[in-house]
Amino acid sequence: NAGVTQTPKFQVLKTGQSMTLQCAQDMNHEYMSWYRQDPGMGLRLIHYSVGAGITDQGEVPNGYNVSRSTTEDFPLRLLSAAPSQTSVYFCASARDRLNTEAFFGQGTRLTVV
Amino acid sequence: GESVGLHLPTLSVQEGDNSIINCAYSNSASDYFIWYKQESGKGPQFIIDIRSNMDKRQGQRVTVLLNKTVKHLSLQIAATQPGDSAVYFCAENKGSGYSTLTFGKGTMLLVSP
């Protein structure tokens, strides 16, 4: 009964470093997405996937890459971290395109110094 | 405290009162709306949704009202409890694709015992 699992929960990076945020879901959902949450900005969509092997850009994709090799996993890669990427990152999965009853992970708080 | 709560509109109520949280949406073509609750340090949690062909939908202690004429959405929480204290987000689906779900900036609900 895990739902959506994100790791790590906290991370500090130096400018220019790369890292991968992990996301896994056990509900066999086709739709998965990554959001970032900044103060006063609400949630903004970074990338999303409508099934294994299919990904697309959201509202704020620059500086991030994704892949979807399995239904369960949807990692988010920061290629060269910048202070502007300091944020809280949430992964979500949903059973349809409307994001009906989407399940969110607990979030990863990333600080880039 | 969580940085997501900074600079948000805040509604303060007493335990047992009814709460009403409002949201103005932007696109008259939006066909689906969702309310999420986010507690401190956690990911958003689905509360209730409504489609554009409905004016009202009720759940357990919650009611969502949709006024398409003025593009307004509200969430009513009956007999508010301290456990209802959280940030509440509305989201609208502006189109037919997965990437068109847009979140509002949120309202913080504070419930005093």
Interface residues (C-beta under 8 A of the other chain):
Chain A: V4 Y31 S33 Y35 Q37 P39 G40 M41 G42 L43 R44 L45 Y48 V50 D56 Q57 G58 E59 V88 F90 A92 R97 L98 N99 T100 E101 A102 F103 F104 G105 Q106 G107
Chain B: S3 V4 L6 H7 L8 Y32 I34 G41 K42 G43 P44 Q45 F46 D49 F89 A91 N93 S96 G97 Y98 S99 L101 F103 G104 K105 G106
